[in-house]
Amino acid sequence: MAKLTRDEFINSLKEMNLLEIKELVDAMKEEFGVDPSSVAVAAPVAGAEAANEGPSTVTVTLVNAGAAKVNVIKVIKEITGLGLKESKDIADNGGAVKENISVDEANEIKAKLEEAGAEVEVK
């Protein structure tokens, strides 16, 4: 059996759905005794330096859905995975679209919502 490179492994993960990835993690845990939660403990230590540079997580808030509310609802539904009614409620009333996310992800979401015609804040 040929050895996979790091990039090949990551690319194969991109092709999997969440259930397949969960099954893979469970199989690794069973085969090698690897517990993903024990690896995650080291992440905050590495991220401590980044905390000094500004907020590590932010919230994307919808201020106004604008004139093209239907497009904004579609984008909210796509981003959050919420149902149509819940997405419409956010578009109608404003509020948090997604909370405690990275600044990069927040900027991507903001761009999508603004492209759809919404007014958005990142806090």
N, C-alpha and C positions, 0 to 999 in steps of 0.2 A: 504494500500500500504506500502510495506516495505521500510525502509530508506536505501539508498545506502551509503556505506562507501566511503571515498575519493578514495581509490584504485579501488573500483568497478566502480566508475564514470570515473576515468581516463582510465581504461581498456576499458570501453564502448566507450569512445571518440576515442581510438586507432583503433577501428573497423569501425568508420565512415569515409566517404570520406569528402572532403572539403565542398561540397555543403550541406551535412547533418549538418556539424558543423556550417556553416553559418546560416542555418535555425534555429538551436538550439539557437544560440546567438541572432538572431532576435526575437525569441519567448521569450527568457529571458528578453530582452529589453522591449518587449511589456507587458509581465506579471508583471515584478518586477520593471520596470523603471531603469534597470541596463544598464549603458553605458560603454562598455569595454574600450573606449578611456580615460575615467576619471580614471580608475584603472591603466592604463598604465603610467599615470603621476607620480605615486609613484615609479616606477621601477628605473628611473635614480638616485633618491636619495639613494636607497638601493645599487645601483651599484657603487656609488662614492668611496667607500672604495676599491673595486676591481680595480679601475682605477690606484691606486697607485702601484699596483703590476705589472704593465706592460700594454701593449696595450689590450684593450678589444675586438677590432675587427681587423682582418687582411685580407689580400688578398692572395689567392692561385694563383700562376703564373706558367704556363707551360713554361719551358725553352727549352725542347727538347722532341719530341714524341718518340724518340728511334726507334728501328727496328720493333717493333710490333705496328705500327701506327693504324691499324684497331682496335686492342683491346683498345688503348688509346681513339680513337674516340668514341667507345661504352661507355666507362666509362664517358667521358665528356658529352655525350648525356644523360646518366642516371643521372649524378649529377646536370646538369644545366637545363634539360628539353628542351634544344634547339633542333632544327631540325638537320638532318644529315649534311646538307651543312654547317650550322653555326659551328657545332662541328668539322667538318673536317677543316674549316678555322682556328680554334683555334689550332688544332693539327699541321697544316701545318706552321702556322706563329708564334705560341707561343702567349703569352699574358695572361691576367687575365682569369682564369677559373671561379672563384667566388670571389666577393668582399664584404667587410664589414661583415664578418662572425666571429663567436666566434673561439677562438684558438682551442678548442676541435674539433669543426666541421672541421676546417682547417686541423688538424692533421689526421682526418679520411679520408678526401678527398685526402690528400697527400699520405697516405698509399695505397689507392685504385689505384691512378695513378701510383705510383712507382711499385706496384704489376703488373700493366699492361705493365710496361717497360718504363715509362716516367721519365724525369728528372724535378723535381718540386721545386719551392721556395715558402716559406711562408714569407710574408713581413707584 
